[in-house]
Amino acid sequence: MSSVRRPDHQHRPDHRADLRHVLTHLVTPLLMCIGMGLAYLGAFANPSPHHLPVAVVGSGSGAQVLAQSINDKSDGALDVRTVGSRAEAVDQLKHQEIFGAYVMDTHASGSGAAHATAGGTAKAAPELVVATAGSDTTATVVQKIFTPIAAQQGVPLKVTDVAPPAEDDPTGQGIFFLMVAVSIGSYASVAVIGGAGGVLPIRMRAMLAVGTSFVVGILGTLFAGPVFHIVDHGLWGLWGMAWLYSAGILLIGTGLHTFLKRWTTLGVMALFVMLNFTSAGGVFRPEMQNGFFASLHAFWNGAGFVEGTRSHVYFDGNGLAGHVWTLVLWLVVGVAVVAVAALAEARRRRAAASAAANATAVAAAAVAATVPERRPAHGAADGHGTSGEAAEEEMEEAVGV
């Protein structure tokens, strides 16, 4: 006997819908890849100075000629000025108005040592004064600029660091990586509060965001102080800035989740990773970046945290108020976004309730249309009221169903 053989394709499941679902969700990581590539390589691939402020110390014509010569040869890379004394240059360094000061005559400033030449005459060694806590990479660039100038005088260049970073953070970049840790703890919590907590009222979600920011700020302070010792004093001030920074991210993300839904992760990554890490000044200061990321450094929250922490820990609070106000403004933006989200959710609830009421009314009318009308007998006036009441009761039951 011959058996009927069925084609195999009849037993194969159709995965087209599943494949379409997976491909749709792959859009998000691919967009992340594109965004991270454009942001990181655009910000860090080719660092070079752009109007980097440095100074030549001296009041004579020699200092002015040297400053003008360096400025002309830099073709816009440097912004060279002259200052009258080494003390004035140090003050500008600690206010981060300049990032290097070349002292020509260290005998006059009382800070240098003399080097004997072949003829036996003493020649003062020039000095370069830097503040590496502000940016180690910038200090390195400044040293590369002035080392050949000192070599032309036939003496070695003395480098003095007037604001060194903590002993356990020799490059001074620990603050930047602390900002990275606090950022990840903040925007990752947004996904949990918006996803798992999506059934909660917006007010409760906002309270969770604020509470989480307190915890993230404490964890960041512990990492910076007792654990890794990248900050050796001023931990309360550090915690305050970490809380402001984290709360701003969490509130903005919580509010945006109302509108972006599953695209929230991509949105907060664009705001607080792609544009934030690249403009914070932790790896390269804005003077070493192109105009786009340098302009973001002026008002972005990551730059506010990094520069605020540097000012608080290493530069005696110079410029701290402006950086704290940057963090406060981002927190205010977060509160505003949550408020707008609350209004939007309230409007959606009213619209849903109205739609449900309309649907109920339509269903009631449809049921009523299918109920046969009961006509009272001719002349039975008393029965008319009874029949009307029965019909009304029937209608109420239909509406209830």
N, C-alpha and C positions, 0 to 999 in steps of 0.2 A: 504493500500500500504506500502510496506517496502522500506525504504530509505537506500541508500548505505552509510555505515559508514566508513569514512576514518581514518586511524591510526593517533593518535595524534603526533607521532614522525615526521610526515611530516611537521608539522607547527612549530616545535622547531628550533630556530636559532642555527647555529653551532658556538660555542664560542671557539673552540679549538685554532684558530689563535690568538684571543684576550688573552686567557689564557697564551699562549706561550709568547706573547709580555710582559705581566705583569711579568711572572716568570723570563724572561731575565733581566728586569730592577730591579728585587729584588736582583740580584747578587751584585749590588753596595752597598746597605745598609748592606747586610750580610758580605761583605768583610770589610766594615767600622767597624762593630761590632767585627770581628775577630782581625783586626788591633789595634783598641782601647784597647781591652782586653789584647792583648799581650804586647802592649806598656806601658799602665798605670800600670798594675799589675806587669809586668816585672821590671819597674823602681821604683815603690813605695811600693810594697807589703811587702818587708822584708828589710827595711833600716838598715844598720849596718856600723860602721866605717871601712874604709879600708885605712890603713896608714895615718890616720888623724894627721896632724902635730900639736903638742902641745909642751910647754916648761916648764921646771923647772928653776926658777930664783935662782941663787946662784953660787958662784965661788969655794966653798969648796968641800971637798970630799963627804959631806953629800948630796949635790945636785946631784952630779954625781951618787952616789949609788942609790938615790931615782929614778932618771930618768931611770937608767938601769933596776931597779927592775920593774918599771911600764911598760917599753918597753917589757921586757921578759914575763911578765904575760899577756900582751895584745894579744900575738900570732898574730902579724901582723895588729891588729886593729889600733894601734897608732904608730906614729913616734915621739918619745920623744927626745928632745934635751935640752941642758942647755944653758942659756944665763947669762951674767955676772951681769946685772942690770935690775931693773924694767923698766927704761926708754928705754933700748934696746928692752925689750919685748913688750912695748907699740908700739914702732916704727915698729916692725915686725907684730904686730896685724893690724896696720893701712895700712901696705902693703899687708895684707892677706897672709903673709908667714906662720903664725901660727894662730890657732883659739882658743887658751886658754893658759894662763901663770900662773903657780902655784908659788906664792911667799912664800917661806918658812919663811924667817925672815923679817917680816914687820917692825921691829924696825930698822933694818939696812937700809931699803929703805925709812923709814920715812913716811909710808903710813898706818900703822896699829895701832891697839889699843891693849893694854895689858889686859889680863884677869887673875884675881887672882885665884890661885889654892887653894886646901884645906890647904896647908902648909903656905899660905899667900904670896908665891912668885909669881911675875908677869910672865905670859907666853904670848908671842906674838901670836896673832891669825893669821893663814895663810890667804892669800888673793888669790882669783882667778880673774884674769883680762881677760875679754872677750870683743868682739865687736859684739853685736847682730845685728847691721845693715847688717853685712855680711851674717848672717844666724842665725835666732833665734833657729831653730831646732838643728844646730850644737852647739851653745852655751849651749843649754839644755843638750845635750849629754856630753859635756865637764864637765859641772857642776856635772852630775851624776857620772862621773869618779872620780873626785877629792874630792867630799863630804865625802865618806868613808875614804879617806886618812887623811883628816883633823880630822875626828871623832876619829881616832886612837890616835891623840895627845890630845884628851880630850878638844878641843876648837872648837867653831863654825867657819864655813868657811865664810869669808867675800867675797862677789862677787862685783866686780867693772866693770861697763860697760863704756868703753872709746869711743865707737862709737854707741850711741843709735839711733834708727830710729826716724822718725818724731813723734810728739805727737799724731797725728791722725792716725798713722800706727804703733801701738805698737808691732806687730809681725814682721814688716819689709817685709811682703809678698805682700803689696800693689803694689809694682813695678812689681811683677810677674803677678798679675791679670790685671794690666795695659797692659802688653805685650799681654795677652790673648785677651783683647778688641781690641787692634790695629791689632792683627793677624786676628781676625774674620772679622773686617772691610776690611782688605786687601784681604784675599783669597775669601771672598764672592763677592767682586767687580770683581774678575777675572771671575766668572761665568757670570756676567752681560756683561762685556766688550767682552768676548769671544762668548757669546750666542747672545744677542741682537745686539751687535756690530760686529758680524761676517761678515756682508756685507761690512764693512768699510776696507780700506787699512790698512795693518799692521802698517804703520807709524802713522796713525791717532789713531789706537788702543793703540799704545805705548804712544802717547801723552796723551791720556785719562788716561792711567795707572799712568803716572807721576803726572798729575793734581790731580787724586784721592788720591795719596799718600800724597800730600800736605795737603789736607783736613783731611785725617785720622790722620796725624801727629798733626794737630791743635786740633782736637777733643781729642786726647789722652792727649795733654798738658793741655787742659782745665779740663779734668777729674782729672789729677794728681795735678793740682794747685788750681785754684779757687773753684772747685766743691767739691773735697774730701780732699784736703790738705795733700795728702800723700807725696808730695814733696814741701818743703817750700822755696826753692831757686834754682837758676840755671835752670829756665824754658826754656830759649833759647837753652841751650845745650841739654836739654831733647827733645825739639822739633826737633832739628837737628838729633838726634839719632833715634827718632820715624819716621822721614821722610825717612832716609836711610833704616831703617828696613822695612817700609811699601813699599817703592819703589822697593826694592829687591824682595819682595814677588809678587807684582803686575806684574813686568816685567817678572819674571820667569814664573808665571802662564799664562800670556798673550802669551808668546812664546810657552809654552807647549801645549796650546789649539790647535794650528795648527796641532799638531801630535796626541794628545790624544782625542780630540773632547769630546764626552760625558763622557769619563773617566777622564777628567781634574779635576773635583771636588775630586775624589778619590785620584788622584795624588798629588794635593796640600795639601789635608788633611794628607796624609802620610808624606809629607815633613815638613809641617808647623804646624801640630798638634801632630801626633803620635810620631815623632822623635824630634820635637822641644820643646813642652811643657815639655816633660819628661826629657830633657837634659839641660834645661835652668838654673837649680840651684835655682829656685824660692822656691820650697818646700824643697828639700834636695840638698845639695851641692854634687858635684861629689865624694867627699871623703866618702859620705854615700851611694853611689850607686854601682852597679856592674860595671865591666870593660867596657862593651859595651856603656852604657849611659854616663859613666864618660869620655870615649874617645870622644864622640860626643860633650861634653861640651867645648872642647878645640877649636872648629872651627865652631860650628853651630850658625846661626844668632840669635836665641832667647837668647842663652847664652851671645852673644855679646851685645845685648840690655840690658839684666838684669844686667850683671856685669858692663857694661859701665855706666849705670845709677847709680848703687851703688857707683862706683868709683867717679863719677862726684859729687854726692850729699853728700856722707858720708865720703869718704876717700881721700879728697883733691886732686883728680885727679890721684892718684897713679894707674898705669896700664891702664889709660884711653885710651892712644894712641893705644895700642894693640887691645882693644875691638872695637874702631872706625874703625880700619883697617879691622877687621873681617866683619863689616857691609858694608864697601866700597867694599870688595871683593865679597860679595854676590850681591851687586848692579851691579858690573862688570859682574858677571855671568848672571844676568838678561838681561843686554844689549847684551851679546853674544848669549843668547838663542833667543832673539827677532831677532837678525841679521840672525841667522840660519833659523828661521821661515820665515823671509822675502825671503831668497834665495829659500827655499822650495816652498813657494807660487808662486814665480816668475816662477820656473820650472814647477809647475803644470799649470800655465796659458799658458805657451808656449806649453806644451803638449796638453792642451785642444784646443788651437788654431790650432795646427797641425792636431789633430784628426778631428776637424770641417772642415778644408780645405780638408783633405783626403775624408771625407764623402761627401762633396760637389762635389769633382771631380768624385767620384764613382757614385753619383746620376746623374751628367751630362753625364757621359759615358753611363749609363743605358738608359737615355732619348734619347741620340743620337742614341743608337742602335735600338730604336723603330721607328725612323723617316725614312720613305722611301727615298732612294737615288734618286735624280732627275737627269736623264740622258738627256743631250741636244740632239737635232736632229742631224743626220749625216751631217757634213759639215757646221753646223751653228757655226762658230767660234766666232761670236760676242755674241751669246746667251750663250756660255760656261761661260764667265766671269760673266754674269748676274746671271746665275744659281748658280755659286759658291758663289757669294755675298749673295744671298738669303738663301742658306744653312747655311752660317756663321751667318747671322742674326738670323736664327731659332735656331741655337745652343746657341747663346748668350741669347736668350729669355729663353731657357730651363735651362741654367745655372743660370740665374736670378731667375727663379722659384725655 
